[in-house]
């Protein structure tokens, strides 16, 4: 499946919002886990990476790369944000 630049842009923003929401939900569970510092780290990473993906999705149409490199960059960003 080949995605256009606009599709990638919208998907990056959507993934950013999902990751941000996951980060917010993890924040509710901080007091209920055995290691609250790990939960705090996961909470902050979800918020920061979600915000990063939203910001990157906003400027994705400005980035000019060869088509193969755009695909590699897109999937690398998604993998890096979630991993």
N, C-alpha and C positions, 0 to 999 in steps of 0.2 A: 504494500500500500504506500503510495507516494503522497506525501503531505505538502500542501502549498505553504508559502511563508505565512499567510494569514492563519491557516489551520494550526501551524506550529505556534504562532504567537498566542492564539486563543487557548491552546492546550497548555502552554507554559503558565499563563495566568491562572487557568483552572487548577493545574497541579499545585501552583503556589498557594491558592486559596485552600485546597484540601490539606496541604502540609501545614499551613498556618492553623487550620481548625484542629488538626491532630495535635499540634503543639499546645493549643489552648486546652484541649481535653486532658492531655497528660498533666497539665498544671493542676487540675482538680484532684488528681490521684497522688500528689506529692506527699501528703500526710499519711496515706494508707499503705505505703510500701516500706519494706525493711531498710532500704537505702535511699533516703530522701534526696541526697546530693546527686545520685545518678538520675533520679526522676527530674530534678531541677535542670540538670544538664540536657536531658532529652527534651524537656519543655522549651528551654532557650534555643536549642538547635532547630527544633521544629518552627519556632517563631522566626528565627533569623533566616533559615533556608527558604521558608515560605515567602517571606518578604523579598528575598533575593530573586526567587523565580518570578514573582509578580513584577518586580522592577525590570528584570531581563525581558519578560514578555512585552512590557511596554515599549522597549526599544528594539525588539527583535527585527522589525522591518527595516531598520537603519543599518543593520549589520550586513555587509556584502562579502560573502565567501563563496567559493566554488560549491556546486550543488552537493558533491560527495562530502566535503568538509562541513557543510551546514548540517547534514544528517548526523555525522559523527559528533559534532558539537552539541546538537540537540539531545541526543541520547546520552552523551556523557554528562551533560548538565543535569538531566533527570536522574540518572543513576547516582551521581555525586550528591545530589540534594537529599535523596531518600536514604542512601547508604550512610 
